Amino acid sequence: MRENSKKNMIAEESPKTRKAREKLKRQMDAYEKKITPQALEKKTIEIHRWIARHASNRIVLRSKTISLFDENQNAADLSEKVSSLAEQLKSQLTVFTANC
């Protein structure tokens, strides 16, 4: 077969897959019907109230600038699992280089 005809051949959808796809489509349609301008306005008011209610817990950060990517200036500490994996790799590399 030619390359183009192979790409155009798609396996027929199984009944189980079709049923699952239709169920997901119904769920998505139901969610989309719930998203209305009134619902968005209501949620906006709820968020503003939550922020106001928790205002006493807020911390003022005027002296510090925050950016999404700070070039790892404030990187998180390594977890124990990552540290142990690093040690494991280090020991394996040492054994490997000693054997070579």
N, C-alpha and C positions, 0 to 999 in steps of 0.2 A: 504494500500500500504506500501511497505517497504520504509525505509528511503532513500536508494540509488536511487530507482526508482522515488521518489518525486523530488530529486535533479536534475535528468536527464531530467525531463519534463520542457520545457521552452515554454512560450507562443509565439505564432507566431507573427512575427513583423507586425505591422499595415502598410498599404500603406503610411500613413502620416509620420510615423517614418522612413520607408525605404527611402522615398523621401528626408527627412531632412538629414538622414545619408549620402545618395549619394551626396547631395549638399555640405555637409561639406567635404566629401572626395575629391570632385572636387576642392573645394577652397584650401584644404591643398596641393593637387597635384600642383595647380597653384603656391602656395607660394614656394613649394619645387623646382620648376623649376627656380624660380627667384634667388635662393641661389646658386650662382656659385662662383668659385674662383675669377673671375673678379669683381663680385658684392661685395664680401667680401673685396677685395683690395680697391675698390672705397670707400666703407664705412669706412674703416680704415683711408684712406687719409682724408676723410671728418671729422672724429673724431679728427685726429691730427691737422687739420686746426682750428677746433673749439677750441681746447685746447690752441693753440697758440694765437688765436684771443682774448681769455679771460684770458690770462696769467696775465694781469695787475690787475685783480680782485682776484687773488689767494692770500692766506694767508700762510705764512711760519709757520709751526708747529714743529720746531726743539726742543723746550723745553717741548713738551707734547707728550706722547706716546698715540697712539690710538689703541684700540682693539675692536673687535666686541662685546664682552661681558665684561663689566667692573664691574661686581658684584654690579650693581646699585649704583656705586659711583657718577655717574652723571645722576641720574634719572630725567626724565622730570617732570615738575609740574603737579599736578592733574588738569584736566579740570573742569570747573564749573559744568558740568553735573555729573561727577563722584563724585565731592565733595558734590553736593546736594543729590545724591543717598546714599552716605555714611552717611550723616546727617539723612536722612530718615530712613535708617536701624538702626542707633544708637537710634533714638527716638522710633522706633517700638520695639527694644530690651529692652529699658528701660521700656516701657509700659508692655511688655510681662513678664519681670522679676518681676515687681511690682505686677502683677496679680497672680503670682505663689506663 
